[in-house]
Amino acid sequence: PTQNGQYLMHKAAEKLGKEPVLQAAIRHRIHMFGHKLVGTGYYRQFQQDGISRHRLEFKTQVAGEVTSLTQVCDGRHLWVRESSGDTAKLSRIDVRRVLRAISDSEIRSEVSQIRAPLSLIALGGIPRLMGALQRSFVFVRVEEDNLGGVPVWVLHGHWTEAYREQIKSTFPTLDGKVPDHLPDSAKVVLARGGGFDLFPFKIHFQKRGAYSTDHLEDRPIVSLQLYQVTRNVHMEASQFEYQRGDQVVLERTDALIGQLLPASEEPAEDE
């Protein structure tokens, strides 16, 4: 029977949101504006007593220098430590306040986030990334395939009408075209059966003619690959508490809310 892409995405997001203990290796590729970046790391999620915690540790090599990113969310605060060479900065974000602020303008905030999957993961782990994908894209085509001998579903999606309208109103000078930094389409590879049924092994955000105007097919500009997935790992809440020591902390809650709600369309009233 032909499978419905929207249904598969919905079930995948739902299942992932219920995984109490999960760890995966992660590879993140960006291929945009003539630059290629590859980052690797680990993702962990731990859900207990209704509190969702997650941790992402990540390294990218840029111009011969390694930059590292650590995102730790204890359910209340998100701690972000970014370091490059000898410099490091630590930020703290009140996750509940951000989620409250953007809940009324979900579409607007997700349009600005969708090109940066790590920012969606920061606020709610990979379940939040999957939820955003499911809301912002219509998955119209589903294929059966194999990934390294593992049966998978391959889902192809384009922007929903509501998100397309939001892009038009955010970028009015582009005559309805999607700006260069935003994808035209998405492709998601989900496990088909097995112990991790519907787990997202790969997520690609794609752009038409991305690497060369001669080839007008959609090519990935931002990709996320999850592998070495396991539940067989001991986790406890203390692993998701950030030990800040005597580091200076930047409070970035308001800055993040400002980023996620671009000013092209000011809210009608103050909070």
N, C-alpha and C positions, 0 to 999 in steps of 0.2 A: 504493500500500500504506500502511496506517496505520503511523505511526512510533511506536516505543516511547520515551516521555519519559525513562525512566531511562537507556536506551542513549544517547540524544542528549546527555544531561547528562554521562554518563561520557566519551563521545568528545570533547565540548567541553572538559572539564577537562583531558583527556589532551593534546589538540592544543595548548591554550594553554600547558601546562607544557613543551612542546617548542619553543616559539617562541624562537629565540636573541636576536632583536632586535625590539622592539615598542614603539611609542609611540602613545598615544591621549589625546585631550582627554577630560575627565571632568566630569560635572555631578552633583551630589549634592543631593537634596532631602529635607527632613524636614518632615512635617506631622503633628504630635502635640500633644496637650494644648492645642489652640488656638493653637499657634505654628507659623509657617512659616519655614524657613531654606533658603536656596539657596547652595551653594558651587560654585566652578568651579576647574579646574586641569588639570594634566597628569600622566599616569602613564607611566613608562618601565620596561621590563624588559630585562635583559641577562644571558644565560646563557652561560658559557664555562668549559671545563675542569671541569664538574660543579658549578660554583658559581653559585647563582642570586642575582642582584642586582636590586634595584628601587628606584625613587624616585618619590615622590608629592609634588607641590607644589600647594597648595590654598589658596583664599581664600574666606572667608564673611563676609557683612555682617551684623552683629548690632547692633541699636539704633543704626544710623548709624556704627558703628565697624567697621573691617575687621579680622578676625582671620585670621592665616595659619598654616598648618600645613605643615611639611616633614618627610617621613619618608624616610630614606635607609638602605637596608640593603645592607651589603657582603658579606652571606653569613654573617658572624659576629656583627656588632653591628648593632643598629637604633638610629639616631639620630633623635630626634624633637625638632623645634624648634617651639614654639608661641609666637606673639606676638600681642599685642592692644594697640593704642595704643602707649604707650611701654614696655610691659613685655614681656619675652621670657624663656622658660625652655628649657633644653636638657636632654634626658634621654638616657640610654644604656641599652640593654637587650641582654642576652646572649641572642640568638635561640635558639641551640642548647639552652641551659639551659631556656628556657621551653618549647620544643617537647618536650624530654625529659620535663619535669615534667608536661605535660598529656597526653602520649601515652597514659598508662594510664587517663586519665579523659576521653577525647576528647569523649564525648557531653556530659558535665557542663560542660566548658570551652566547647564550641561553643554550648550553650544560652545561656550568658552573653554570648557574642560576637555571636550572629547578628543582634542588633538594631543592631549598630554595624559595618557592612561595612568601614569604614576600619580598624578594629582587626584584622580578618582580613587585609586587604591589607597591613597593617603587618608581619605576621609572615611572609607568604609570597606577597605580590603577589596579583594577580587569580586566578592558578591556585589559590591556597589558598582564596579566597572561593568559587570554583566547586566545589572539593572539599567544602567545608563544606556548601554548598547541596545537593550530590548526596547527602551522607550524612544530612542532617537532614530533607529533604523527599522525599516520593514524588511523582513527576510523573506524574499519572494521565491528563491530557488534553493532546493536542497538536493545534494548528490550524496551517493554512498561511495566511500573510497577507503583506502588503507593507508596508514601512516606508519612506516617501519613495521609492517605486518600486523598492526593493530587496526581493527575496523573503526571507521570514523564517519560522522556526518560532516559534510562541508556545506555551510550556509552562506548565501550571498545576499547582501542587503543594500538598500539605498535609503537616503534620508526620508523620514516621514513627512507628510505635508506640513504638519505643525512646525517641525524643525526647519524645513525649507523656508517657510514664511518668516521664522525668526531670523534666519541668516539674511534674508532679503531686507528686513527692517534694520538689522545691525550694520549691514554694509550696503546702504542704499545706492551708492555710486556704481555698483557692479552690475546693474541691470539683471539682477536675479542669478548671476553666476556665483558659484561657490569660490570664495577667495583662495589664493594659493596655499595658505597655511592650513586650510581645512580639507578633510578628505571628501571625495565624491561618493565613495562606497565603503562597505565593510565586508570582510570575509571572516567567518568564525569556524574553527574546526573543533568538533565535539566528539568525545568518545562515544562509540556506538556499542552499548552493552559492556560486559565486564564489571570488575569491582569498582571502577570509577565512572560508571555510566553517565554520560552527558558532561563530563569534566571538560573545560575548555583548554585544549592543548595549544591552540594557536589563535591569535586575534590579529587581523591585519586591517589597518586603515589605509585605503587605497586612493590613488589620484589618477585620473585619465591622462595618459601621455606623460607620466611623472618623470621618467629619465630621459626621454627623447621624444620630440614632437612627431617623429616619423611613426612611432608606435602608439596608436591611440587606445590600446587596451589599458585597463586599470592595473596599476602596479603599486605594491606596498610602499607607503612613505613612513609609516610607523608600525612596527610589528612587536608583538609580545609572544614569547613562546614559554610554555610551562612544561617541565619534564621532571623525571625522578620524583613523581608524586607519591607521598606516603602518609598513612595515618598512624604508622607504627613508630611514634616518637613521643617521649614524655614531655608534657608541658605543664606549667603552673603559672598562676597570675603574676608571680614576682618577675618572671622573664619579660613581662610586658610593662614593667615600671622602669622609667628612664632614670638612671643615676646621673644627675647633672653635675655633681661635685661642685667645684667653685667656678664653673663656666658662666660667662655672661649670657643671659637669656634675652632674646628679642621677642617681645609679644607681637605676634603677627596676625591675630584674629581679625582685626578690622581691615588690615591690608588684604587679607585673603578674601574677605567678603567683597571688598571693592573690586578685586580682580575677577571674581566669579560673576559679578553683576555689572557688566560694562556700562559706562555712563551714557551710551548712545540712547538709552531709553530710561530716563530717571523714574524711580518709583513715584507713584502719584502722591503719596503722603509720607511724612516722617514716621518712624517707629514711635 
